[in-house]
């Protein structure tokens, strides 16, 4: 077991390019800038602001005798100097009002909460065709994927993570770090630090994390191989000792020239980079045809079964969207899971675009099969995007207050019920 665990303890664009983020994302960010009323009496000071720390919307710090609340993700922006529309809002005066110096070494993360998935299953491993806990017994993880962090990081707050881990009972969260589409490539440090922060927050709540390298367009994972090496080195170096991070090294390989042999070679290039920092972390390898096990390219799982990646603790990903992907895809999942360890890192009841009609009966067929065969799954997506595949109604993330009940769309209610029915 890794030293920080107590003892005992498929993309929304599976056949299409993701649409640009809706106006609801911009509106949510604008709404999040509303000023927090200032208290009239001094209060206890929060932890001092630190220039090197990453803060999310709703996080609080103290600075120059005042407590401040972050409106959204920030690093390096000091409270009190960011203007009327800055990220920080003064909440109240605190302490004696004496200015404080930033803490150069802010308090690190705690341990996972008692009774959580991490405490129950411990360090994950692959045993045969199953994902297992540290006792060697198969486990099925159920959880949610974020939308692209460049568009919807405002939906991943302390309160939403509390709800996901508590009320929803999720075992795992997938952090979708898009490489292109205004994502990682525009500011690698920014997005890597954001993922670091969210991994710690999930860990403190006892949830596993999938660090998703969300390559999509272009569909050849080799296009971003150097970036991937940098990203996974930094993630594994900082979190490999937890035993709670799974590394999804290629979200949805796609394109006529992107064969299984090419993906396999890419995996053989990336896995040693991860192993240098985390010798036994679980690695999730994308499959041809938008992680359809090759079905969307007119092939199937046979070539993967015949020539798997030659490494331990490796699983293969499958993505489906029930309104678009029928019996052929369901049969492929059934066949592949008899021979390979499969993790469904993305799916929906909606169409492959992430929008459109919802086919819950067919989605339930997939879920029944995955329950029968202990196939872990993550649903797309934990945001308030206006498409049908998003869990929340538009405007939910701006309110940062209600993550269940009336704030849920039909797909949100449906998946929350399924997570709660089978969480660890």
C-alpha positions in Angstrom: 0.0 0.0 0.0 1.3 3.5 -0.8 2.5 5.5 2.2 -0.4 8.0 2.4 -3.2 5.5 2.5 -4.4 4.2 5.8 -3.9 0.5 6.4 -7.1 -1.5 5.8 -8.1 1.0 4.3 -16.0 8.6 -23.7 -15.7 12.0 -24.8 -18.7 14.1 -25.5 -17.4 14.1 -29.0 -17.1 10.5 -29.7 -17.8 10.9 -33.4 -17.8 14.7 -33.8 -15.7 17.7 -32.8 -16.8 19.3 -29.5 -18.9 22.4 -30.0 -17.6 25.7 -28.6 -18.6 26.3 -25.0 -22.0 27.8 -24.6 -22.8 31.3 -23.4 -23.8 29.7 -20.1 -20.1 29.2 -19.2 -19.4 32.9 -19.7 -22.5 33.9 -17.8 -21.5 31.6 -15.0 -18.1 33.2 -14.7 -19.6 36.7 -14.8 -22.1 35.8 -12.1 -19.4 34.3 -10.0 -17.8 37.8 -9.7 -20.7 39.1 -7.5 -19.3 41.0 -4.5 -19.5 39.2 -1.1 -21.0 41.5 1.6 -18.3 42.9 4.0 -18.8 42.1 7.6 -18.7 44.9 10.2 -17.0 43.0 13.0 -13.5 41.5 13.0 -13.4 37.7 12.7 -10.8 35.0 13.0 -8.3 35.1 10.1 -8.3 32.3 7.5 -5.0 30.8 6.4 -2.7 33.5 4.8 -2.7 33.9 1.1 0.3 32.4 -0.7 1.5 33.4 -4.1 2.4 29.8 -5.1 -0.9 28.2 -4.0 -3.7 27.5 -6.4 -7.2 28.6 -5.2 -10.6 27.6 -6.5 -13.9 29.5 -6.5 -15.2 29.7 -2.9 -11.7 29.3 -1.3 -11.0 31.8 1.5 -7.7 33.3 2.6 -6.5 36.2 4.8 -4.5 39.1 3.6 -3.6 42.5 5.1 -6.1 42.0 8.0 -9.0 40.9 5.9 -10.5 37.6 4.8 -11.0 37.2 1.1 -13.1 34.8 -1.1 -12.0 33.6 -4.5 -14.5 33.9 -7.3 -12.8 31.4 -9.5 -9.5 29.6 -10.2 -6.5 31.7 -9.4 -2.8 31.6 -8.7 -0.4 34.5 -8.0 -3.2 37.2 -8.0 -3.0 38.8 -4.6 -6.1 39.9 -2.8 -6.7 43.7 -2.7 -4.8 44.4 -5.9 -7.0 42.9 -8.7 -9.5 45.7 -9.1 -13.3 46.0 -9.0 -13.7 42.9 -11.2 -10.8 41.0 -9.8 -10.9 37.4 -8.7 -10.8 38.2 -5.0 -13.7 39.7 -2.9 -13.2 41.0 0.6 -15.5 39.1 2.9 -14.7 40.7 6.3 -12.0 42.2 8.5 -10.2 39.7 10.7 -7.9 39.6 13.6 -6.2 42.8 14.7 -6.0 44.2 11.2 -2.2 43.8 11.1 -1.0 43.0 7.6 0.2 39.4 7.1 3.0 38.1 5.0 2.1 35.3 2.6 2.8 31.8 3.9 5.7 30.4 1.9 4.7 26.8 2.9 0.9 26.6 3.2 -0.5 23.7 5.0 -0.4 20.5 2.9 -3.3 18.1 2.3 -4.7 15.9 5.0 -5.6 12.2 4.8 -8.6 10.8 3.1 -11.8 10.9 5.2 -12.9 7.8 7.1 -15.3 5.4 5.4 -14.5 6.6 1.9 -13.7 4.6 -1.2 -9.9 5.2 -0.7 -10.1 3.9 2.8 -12.1 0.9 1.8 -10.2 -0.2 -1.4 -6.8 1.3 -0.8 -4.2 1.2 -3.5 -5.7 0.1 -6.8 -4.2 -2.7 -8.9 -5.1 -4.7 -12.0 -5.7 -8.4 -11.3 -6.6 -10.5 -14.3 -9.3 -8.7 -16.2 -10.5 -6.7 -13.1 -9.6 -3.6 -11.3 -8.9 -4.6 -7.7 -8.3 -3.0 -4.3 -5.2 -3.6 -2.3 -6.7 -6.9 -0.9 -6.8 -8.3 -4.4 -10.6 -8.3 -4.6 -12.4 -6.8 -7.6 -14.0 -3.4 -7.2 -16.2 -1.4 -9.5 -15.7 2.4 -9.3 -18.6 4.7 -10.3 -18.2 8.4 -10.7 -18.2 11.5 -13.0 -16.0 13.2 -15.5 -15.6 17.0 -15.5 -16.2 18.9 -18.7 -13.1 20.6 -20.2 -11.3 22.4 -17.3 -10.6 25.3 -19.6 -14.4 26.0 -19.9 -16.0 24.6 -16.7 -13.5 24.7 -13.9 -16.0 26.9 -12.1 -18.2 23.8 -11.6 -15.5 22.1 -9.6 -15.6 23.8 -6.2 -15.3 22.7 -2.6 -19.1 22.5 -2.3 -19.6 20.6 -5.6 -16.8 18.1 -4.6 -18.4 17.7 -1.2 -21.7 16.9 -2.9 -20.1 14.5 -5.4 -18.2 12.6 -2.6 -21.0 12.8 -0.1 -24.6 13.1 -1.4 -23.8 11.4 -4.7 -21.4 8.8 -3.2 -19.0 8.9 -6.1 -15.9 6.8 -5.9 -13.9 8.6 -8.6 -13.7 11.8 -10.5 -12.1 12.2 -14.0 -10.3 15.5 -14.6 -10.6 16.3 -18.3 -7.5 18.3 -19.3 -8.0 19.1 -22.9 -4.7 19.5 -24.7 -5.9 21.7 -27.6 -9.1 23.8 -27.8 -7.6 26.6 -25.5 -6.5 24.0 -23.1 -3.2 22.7 -21.7 -1.0 23.8 -24.7 -1.9 27.5 -24.0 -0.5 27.4 -20.5 0.9 24.1 -19.3 1.8 25.4 -15.8 -1.6 26.8 -15.2 -3.4 23.6 -16.1 -1.0 21.3 -14.4 -1.3 23.3 -11.2 -5.1 23.2 -11.5 -5.0 19.4 -11.8 -2.6 19.2 -8.8 -5.1 21.2 -6.7 -8.1 19.1 -7.7 -6.3 15.8 -7.1 -5.6 17.0 -3.5 -9.1 18.1 -3.0 -10.5 14.7 -4.3 -8.0 12.9 -2.1 -9.0 14.7 1.0 -12.6 13.6 0.3 -11.6 10.0 -0.3 -12.2 9.9 -4.0 -9.9 8.4 -6.7 -8.9 10.5 -9.6 -8.4 9.8 -13.3 -5.9 12.3 -14.7 -7.3 12.5 -18.2 -5.0 13.6 -21.0 -7.9 14.8 -23.2 -6.3 14.6 -26.7 -9.0 14.7 -29.3 -8.2 17.0 -32.3 -5.8 16.0 -33.8 -6.6 12.4 -33.0 -3.1 11.0 -33.2 -1.7 10.8 -29.7 1.9 11.1 -31.0 1.1 14.7 -32.0 1.3 15.6 -28.3 3.7 13.0 -27.0 6.3 15.5 -25.6 3.6 17.4 -23.8 2.2 14.2 -22.5 5.6 13.2 -21.1 5.9 16.5 -19.3 2.3 16.4 -17.9 2.5 12.9 -16.6 5.9 13.3 -15.2 4.7 16.2 -13.1 1.4 14.5 -12.1 3.0 11.2 -11.1 5.9 12.9 -9.4 3.7 14.8 -7.1 0.9 12.2 -6.5 2.4 8.8 -7.2 2.8 8.1 -3.5 -0.9 8.3 -2.9 -1.8 5.2 -4.9 -5.1 6.9 -5.8 -4.4 8.4 -9.2 -5.1 6.6 -12.5 -3.4 7.9 -15.6 -5.5 8.1 -18.8 -2.8 8.7 -21.4 -4.9 9.2 -24.5 -8.6 10.2 -24.3 -9.9 9.3 -27.7 -7.4 8.3 -30.4 -9.1 8.7 -33.8 -8.4 8.9 -37.5 -7.9 6.4 -40.3 -4.2 6.4 -39.8 -4.4 5.9 -36.0 -4.1 2.2 -35.7 -3.9 0.0 -32.6 -0.2 -0.7 -33.3 0.5 3.1 -33.3 -1.5 3.6 -30.0 0.3 0.6 -28.5 3.7 2.1 -29.4 2.6 5.4 -27.9 1.6 3.6 -24.7 5.0 1.9 -24.6 6.6 5.4 -24.8 4.5 7.0 -22.1 4.2 4.2 -19.5 7.9 4.2 -18.6 7.7 8.0 -18.0 4.9 7.3 -15.4 6.6 4.3 -14.0 9.7 6.3 -13.2 7.7 8.3 -10.7 4.9 5.9 -9.8 6.1 2.3 -10.3 2.7 0.6 -10.0 0.0 3.2 -10.7 -2.9 2.1 -13.0 -2.5 3.3 -16.6 -5.6 3.6 -18.8 -4.8 3.2 -22.5 -7.2 4.6 -25.2 -8.4 2.4 -28.0 -8.9 3.1 -31.7 -12.0 4.9 -33.1 -12.6 7.4 -30.3 -11.9 4.7 -27.7 -14.6 2.4 -29.2 -12.3 -0.7 -29.1 -12.0 -0.1 -32.8 -15.8 -0.5 -33.6 -16.1 3.1 -34.9 -13.3 2.4 -37.4 -14.9 -0.7 -38.7 -12.7 -3.1 -36.7 -13.2 -4.5 -33.2 -11.4 -5.6 -30.0 -9.7 -8.6 -31.6 -6.5 -6.8 -32.6 -6.1 -5.4 -29.0 -6.8 -8.8 -27.5 -4.2 -10.4 -29.8 -1.5 -7.8 -29.1 -2.0 -6.1 -25.7 0.4 -3.6 -24.1 3.2 -5.5 -22.5 3.1 -3.9 -19.0 1.5 -4.5 -15.7 -1.4 -2.5 -14.1 -2.7 -1.5 -17.5 -6.4 -1.2 -18.5 -8.1 -0.3 -21.8 -10.7 2.4 -22.2 -14.1 2.2 -23.9 -16.5 5.1 -24.5 -20.1 4.9 -25.6 -23.1 7.2 -26.0 -26.3 5.1 -25.8 -28.4 7.1 -28.2 -25.8 6.6 -30.9 -24.1 3.3 -30.0 -26.3 0.2 -30.1 -25.9 -3.6 -29.9 -22.6 -3.7 -31.9 -20.9 -1.6 -29.3 -22.5 -3.4 -26.4 -21.3 -6.7 -27.8 -17.8 -5.4 -28.2 -17.7 -4.3 -24.6 -18.9 -7.8 -23.5 -16.3 -9.6 -25.7 -13.4 -7.4 -24.8 -14.0 -7.5 -21.1 -13.8 -11.3 -21.1 -10.1 -11.0 -22.2 -9.0 -7.5 -21.2 -9.3 -5.2 -18.1 -11.7 -2.5 -19.3 -12.5 0.9 -17.8 -15.3 2.9 -19.3 -13.9 6.4 -18.7 -16.6 8.2 -20.6 -20.2 7.5 -21.6 -23.7 9.0 -21.8 -27.3 8.2 -22.4 -27.3 11.0 -25.0 -25.9 11.1 -28.6 -22.2 11.0 -29.4 -22.2 14.8 -29.7 -23.0 15.1 -26.0 -26.4 16.4 -26.9 -29.7 15.3 -28.3 -32.1 12.5 -27.3 -31.5 10.5 -24.2 -31.8 6.7 -24.5 -32.0 5.6 -20.9 -33.2 2.0 -21.6 -30.1 1.3 -23.8 -27.8 3.0 -21.3 -29.2 0.8 -18.6 -28.3 -2.2 -20.7 -24.7 -1.0 -20.6 -24.8 -0.3 -16.9 -26.3 -3.8 -16.2 -23.4 -5.4 -18.1 -20.8 -3.3 -16.3 -22.3 -4.2 -12.9 -22.3 -7.9 -13.8 -18.7 -7.8 -14.9 -17.3 -5.3 -12.4 -16.4 -2.8 -15.1 -15.7 0.6 -13.6 -17.3 3.7 -15.2 -17.3 7.5 -15.3 -20.2 9.5 -16.7 -19.8 12.6 -19.0 -20.2 15.3 -17.5 -20.2 17.2 -14.2 -21.1 20.7 -15.5 -24.0 23.0 -16.3 -23.3 23.0 -20.0 -26.6 23.5 -21.9 -26.3 20.1 -23.7 -28.4 17.2 -22.6 -25.3 15.2 -21.4 -24.5 17.7 -18.6 -25.6 16.9 -15.1 -26.8 20.3 -14.1 -29.1 23.0 -15.4 -27.4 26.1 -16.8 -26.6 28.6 -14.0 -26.0 26.0 -11.3 -22.3 26.4 -11.2 -22.6 30.2 -10.7 -24.8 29.7 -7.7 -22.3 27.2 -6.1 -24.9 26.1 -3.7 -27.2 23.3 -4.8 -25.8 20.2 -6.5 -28.9 17.9 -6.4 -32.6 18.1 -6.6 -34.0 20.9 -8.7 -30.6 21.8 -10.1 -30.2 18.4 -11.9 -31.2 17.7 -15.5 -32.8 14.4 -16.3 -29.4 12.8 -17.0 -28.0 14.2 -13.7 -30.8 12.6 -11.7 -30.4 9.3 -13.5 -26.7 9.0 -13.1 -26.7 10.2 -9.4 -29.2 7.4 -8.7 -26.9 4.8 -10.4 -23.8 6.1 -8.6 -25.5 6.0 -5.2 -26.9 2.5 -5.9 -23.4 0.9 -6.3 -20.7 3.1 -4.7 -18.1 1.4 -2.6 
